[in-house]
């Protein structure tokens, strides 16, 4: 168990890097998932077909496959995901601006994969809104966009919070794959380094890594439980 003390700084750095990729992936997935959800409920059939196809593809692919294509497919296509080198953001999240692109590849894979589940969580909230609300808005002359913005989305948000939180918790756990696809220094890569290259026992290292993930997921799960109880009381 001495590894937990002797290598505390290594665990802390791994936790910090994992937290960064989870934070960025959550923001990206929420934005992309919201766009796909709008496509899914669009009255325009081609747009609805695009949203449905996206969800069906990424929801039914293993994340390992998506990670594989991001880590090895994008370089084969000549891309290093340099579009993620956003001037202000890459100064806050320095891994976005490094020449080694695997952090960006892992971020893309997590966003694309998680957005499909975010879409469905948002769509479940939209479906929870009584149909009469949308029909009343249409009878008042509101367009599809106005109907979404002013009537449907404000009411669906409450029903979507808990499912969205569950999706983000799953994404945090899924981020463990990033270390096996070239991301150096996250919690998974830290475990591989300590047990492989430095020869520490697996169990203490696994405990340290598990604590790192629990620090991220348990508070969020507790918050979701409280929100769900408040919603139940409100009903």
C-alpha positions as CSV (number, residue, x, y, z in Angstrom):
1,X,0.0,0.0,0.0
2,X,3.0,2.3,0.1
3,X,2.5,3.1,-3.5
4,X,-0.5,5.2,-2.6
5,X,1.8,7.4,-0.6
6,X,5.0,7.2,-2.5
7,X,3.3,7.9,-5.9
8,X,0.5,10.2,-4.6
9,X,1.6,12.9,-7.1
10,X,1.3,10.4,-10.0
11,X,-2.2,9.5,-8.9
12,X,-3.1,13.1,-8.5
13,X,-1.8,14.0,-12.0
14,X,-3.7,11.1,-13.5
15,X,-6.9,12.2,-11.7
16,X,-6.5,15.7,-12.9
17,X,-6.0,14.7,-16.5
18,X,-8.9,12.3,-16.4
19,X,-11.1,15.0,-14.9
20,X,-10.1,17.3,-17.8
21,X,-11.0,14.9,-20.5
22,X,-14.3,14.0,-18.8
23,X,-15.2,17.7,-18.4
24,X,-14.5,18.5,-22.0
25,X,-16.2,15.4,-23.3
26,X,-19.3,16.1,-21.2
27,X,-19.6,19.6,-22.6
28,X,-19.1,18.4,-26.2
29,X,-21.5,15.5,-25.7
30,X,-24.2,17.7,-24.3
31,X,-23.9,20.2,-27.2
32,X,-23.8,17.5,-29.9
33,X,-26.4,15.4,-28.2
34,X,-28.8,18.4,-28.1
35,X,-28.3,19.0,-31.8
36,X,-29.0,15.4,-32.6
37,X,-32.0,15.4,-30.3
38,X,-33.4,18.3,-32.3
39,X,-32.8,16.4,-35.5
40,X,-34.6,13.3,-34.0
41,X,-37.8,15.2,-33.3
42,X,-37.6,17.5,-36.4
43,X,-40.8,17.5,-38.5
44,X,-38.5,17.4,-41.6
45,X,-38.1,13.7,-42.5
46,X,-34.5,13.9,-43.9
47,X,-33.2,15.6,-40.8
48,X,-35.1,13.1,-38.6
49,X,-33.4,10.3,-40.6
50,X,-30.0,11.8,-40.0
51,X,-30.6,12.0,-36.3
52,X,-32.0,8.5,-36.1
53,X,-29.1,7.0,-38.1
54,X,-26.5,8.7,-35.9
55,X,-28.1,7.4,-32.7
56,X,-28.5,3.9,-34.1
57,X,-24.9,3.7,-35.2
58,X,-23.1,5.1,-32.1
59,X,-25.5,3.6,-29.6
60,X,-24.9,0.1,-31.0
61,X,-21.1,0.3,-31.5
62,X,-18.8,-0.6,-28.6
63,X,-16.8,2.4,-27.4
64,X,-13.6,0.4,-28.0
65,X,-14.4,0.4,-31.7
66,X,-15.1,4.1,-31.7
67,X,-11.8,4.7,-29.8
68,X,-10.0,2.5,-32.3
69,X,-11.2,4.4,-35.3
70,X,-10.5,7.8,-33.6
71,X,-7.0,6.8,-32.6
72,X,-6.0,5.0,-35.8
73,X,-8.5,6.0,-38.4
74,X,-8.1,9.7,-38.1
75,X,-4.3,9.6,-38.5
76,X,-4.8,7.3,-41.6
77,X,-7.0,10.1,-43.0
78,X,-4.3,12.6,-42.4
79,X,-6.0,14.3,-39.4
80,X,-4.5,15.2,-36.1
81,X,-7.7,16.8,-34.9
82,X,-6.0,20.2,-34.9
83,X,-9.4,21.9,-35.0
84,X,-9.6,21.3,-31.3
85,X,-6.6,23.5,-30.7
86,X,-8.8,26.5,-29.8
87,X,-6.6,29.4,-28.7
88,X,-8.1,30.2,-25.3
89,X,-9.3,26.7,-24.3
90,X,-5.9,25.0,-25.1
91,X,-4.2,27.4,-22.7
92,X,-6.5,26.1,-19.9
93,X,-6.4,22.5,-21.1
94,X,-2.8,22.2,-22.3
95,X,-3.2,18.7,-23.7
96,X,-5.4,20.1,-26.4
97,X,-2.5,22.0,-27.8
98,X,0.2,19.4,-27.7
99,X,1.7,17.8,-30.9
100,X,0.7,14.4,-29.6
101,X,-2.9,14.1,-30.7
102,X,-4.2,11.1,-28.7
103,X,-5.9,13.3,-26.1
104,X,-7.9,15.0,-28.8
105,X,-8.7,11.6,-30.5
106,X,-10.0,10.2,-27.2
107,X,-12.0,13.3,-26.7
108,X,-13.6,13.0,-30.1
109,X,-14.5,9.3,-29.5
110,X,-16.1,10.0,-26.1
111,X,-18.1,13.0,-27.5
112,X,-19.4,11.1,-30.5
113,X,-20.3,8.0,-28.5
114,X,-21.8,9.8,-25.5
115,X,-23.8,12.2,-27.6
116,X,-26.0,9.4,-28.9
117,X,-27.1,8.6,-25.3
118,X,-27.4,12.3,-24.4
119,X,-29.8,12.6,-27.4
120,X,-32.0,9.8,-26.1
121,X,-32.0,11.2,-22.6
122,X,-33.2,14.6,-23.9
123,X,-35.7,13.0,-26.2
124,X,-37.2,11.1,-23.3
125,X,-37.7,14.4,-21.5
126,X,-39.3,15.8,-24.6
127,X,-41.7,12.8,-24.8
128,X,-42.6,13.5,-21.1
129,X,-44.1,16.8,-22.1
130,X,-47.9,16.5,-22.7
131,X,-48.6,16.5,-26.5
132,X,-51.3,19.1,-25.8
133,X,-48.6,21.7,-24.9
134,X,-46.9,21.5,-28.3
135,X,-50.3,21.4,-30.1
136,X,-51.4,24.5,-28.2
137,X,-48.2,26.3,-29.1
138,X,-48.6,25.4,-32.8
139,X,-52.2,26.7,-32.7
140,X,-50.8,30.0,-31.5
141,X,-48.6,30.2,-34.6
142,X,-45.3,29.3,-33.0
143,X,-42.7,27.8,-35.4
144,X,-41.0,24.5,-34.6
145,X,-38.0,26.3,-33.2
146,X,-40.1,28.7,-31.1
147,X,-42.1,25.8,-29.9
148,X,-38.9,24.0,-28.8
149,X,-37.3,27.0,-27.2
150,X,-40.3,28.4,-25.3
151,X,-42.6,25.5,-24.6
152,X,-41.1,22.0,-25.0
153,X,-37.5,22.3,-23.8
154,X,-38.1,24.3,-20.6
155,X,-40.6,21.6,-19.5
156,X,-38.5,18.6,-20.7
157,X,-35.4,19.8,-18.9
158,X,-36.7,18.7,-15.5
159,X,-37.5,15.1,-16.8
160,X,-34.1,14.9,-18.5
161,X,-31.8,15.9,-15.6
162,X,-31.5,12.5,-14.0
163,X,-31.1,10.5,-17.2
164,X,-28.5,13.0,-18.4
165,X,-26.6,12.6,-15.1
166,X,-26.6,8.9,-15.5
167,X,-25.2,9.3,-19.0
168,X,-22.4,11.5,-17.7
169,X,-21.5,9.0,-14.9
170,X,-21.3,6.3,-17.6
171,X,-19.1,8.5,-19.7
172,X,-16.7,9.1,-16.8
173,X,-16.3,5.4,-16.3
174,X,-15.9,4.9,-20.1
175,X,-13.1,7.4,-20.1
176,X,-10.9,4.7,-18.6
177,X,-10.4,3.4,-22.1
178,X,-8.5,6.5,-23.1
179,X,-5.3,5.4,-21.5
180,X,-5.2,2.3,-23.6
181,X,-5.4,4.3,-26.8
182,X,-2.4,6.6,-26.5
183,X,-3.5,9.1,-23.8
184,X,-0.4,9.3,-21.5
185,X,-0.9,10.2,-17.9
186,X,-4.6,9.6,-17.2
187,X,-5.7,7.2,-14.5
188,X,-5.7,4.1,-16.7
189,X,-2.3,4.9,-18.2
190,X,-1.0,5.6,-14.6
191,X,-2.1,2.1,-13.6
192,X,-0.3,0.6,-16.5
193,X,2.8,2.5,-15.8
194,X,3.0,1.7,-12.1
195,X,2.2,-2.0,-12.5
196,X,4.1,-2.6,-15.7
197,X,7.1,-0.3,-16.0
198,X,7.7,0.3,-12.3
199,X,6.6,-3.2,-10.9
200,X,4.2,-2.1,-8.2
201,X,1.6,-4.7,-7.0
202,X,-1.7,-4.5,-8.9
203,X,-4.1,-4.4,-6.0
204,X,-2.9,-1.2,-4.3
205,X,-2.6,0.5,-7.6
206,X,-6.1,-0.6,-8.6
207,X,-7.4,0.8,-5.3
208,X,-5.8,4.1,-5.9
209,X,-7.3,4.3,-9.4
210,X,-10.7,3.2,-8.2
211,X,-10.7,6.0,-5.6
212,X,-10.0,8.5,-8.3
213,X,-13.0,7.4,-10.3
214,X,-15.2,7.2,-7.2
215,X,-14.3,10.8,-6.3
216,X,-15.8,11.9,-9.7
217,X,-18.8,9.6,-9.8
218,X,-20.1,9.2,-6.2
219,X,-20.9,13.0,-5.6
220,X,-22.6,13.2,-9.0
221,X,-24.7,10.1,-8.2
222,X,-25.6,11.5,-4.8
223,X,-26.7,14.8,-6.4
224,X,-28.9,12.9,-8.9
225,X,-30.5,10.9,-6.1
226,X,-31.5,14.2,-4.3
227,X,-32.8,15.7,-7.5
228,X,-34.9,12.5,-8.2
229,X,-36.3,12.6,-4.7
230,X,-37.3,16.3,-5.0
231,X,-38.9,15.6,-8.3
232,X,-40.9,12.7,-6.8
233,X,-42.1,15.0,-4.0
234,X,-43.1,17.7,-6.5
235,X,-45.3,15.2,-8.3
